[in-house]
Amino acid sequence: MRLTSRTGIFFTAIILLLDLDIGHGAVTLDALGLYLTKNGYGGAPLVHLGNFYHLPIQSNGKPGNLLVDTGGPMTLLYRSSLSRLNLAESKTTEHVNGAFGRGRDVYGLTMIKALTAGNCVLTNVPVAVASDSSLSRSLSNGVLGLRELIKFGAVLDLQNHLLYLRPTRPGEGVGSNIKAILSRQGYTAIPLVLKKNHLYAVGAVNGVPCHFIVDTGSYLTSLDVRFATRTKLNVGANRLIGEGLSGSSPEGMTRLSSLRIGDYEIKNGSASVAPLNPVIFEAHSDTAGLLGAEYLAINRAIFDFVSGSMYLRPPAR
């Protein structure tokens, strides 16, 4: 079980798109991919490990990978990875603030002069630095955060394990065309709202209206213990440990008869329950918790950061 850090940082980067060799490459593009590559996007393959999606990268020519984290407002590298990526760190005084509260660790900053992902090259990318948890150390070098995904109008396709990036955000017409393509494939569109550096979706738990933070960096869907108490959920004994950059917390599990995200419903589900950082409730007091990577993967989520939409489709039978 792992939850990732929540804080914010601004940066500027440039993406250079290399030629995408569709005919000779290993990736076969569907209707969405063909449309995006014809409209200035470059593609990068993702590796699905456990519940997470990792983006293989080259940082200044050194190989690594970043966990794609829609719940992390910024791109971040783990301190233990700096030497292998040939990067230096400058310290700050800002404390790490994660899913379980404020940690003792402080952020650093570094600059990646050339970050290559698939057929995309990002140049002069400033990123945050933090000490990594024991669970993350062997699996990734950091996280690719929300701000880059939004800045470059990214399309994140968990169904086909692809991330599409563009040098500049396209016009809003691209979002309309993406919706048309995915609607024909049976996807349900769910509006997303960006507030305080988090992506929120309207939903309900067992019929109780709420908001969720949509978080590909959360291993499981996780509800706050105070929400679980208010809604009288039956929570089992704490047998899991949730771990994030700011610390860890014991977690129980609960069964859900209905988990609704927008107009999309997941029946007979489950979620972990833990005391989450009160900061996540600042945008919406009725925030239930985190919509995690397991249900996003099962329901073949596709994120359109141009229009601010998420698309879900039931798993294949």
Secondary structure, 3 states (H helix, E strand, C coil): CCCCCCCCCCCCCEEEECCCCCCCCCCCCCHHHHHHHCCCCEEEECEEECCEEEEEEEECCEEEEEEECCCCCCCEEEHHHCCCCCCCCEEEEEEEEECCEEEEEEEEEEEEEEEEECCEEEEEEEEEEECCCHHHHCCCCEEECHHHHHHCCCEEECCCCEEEECCCCCCCHHHHHHHHHHHHCCCEEEECEEECCEEEEEEEECCEEEEEEECCCCCCCEEEHHHHHHCCCCECCCCEEEEECCEEEEEEEEEEEEEEECCEEEEEEEEEEECCCHHHHCCCCCEEEEECHHHHHHCCCEEECCCCEEEECCCCC
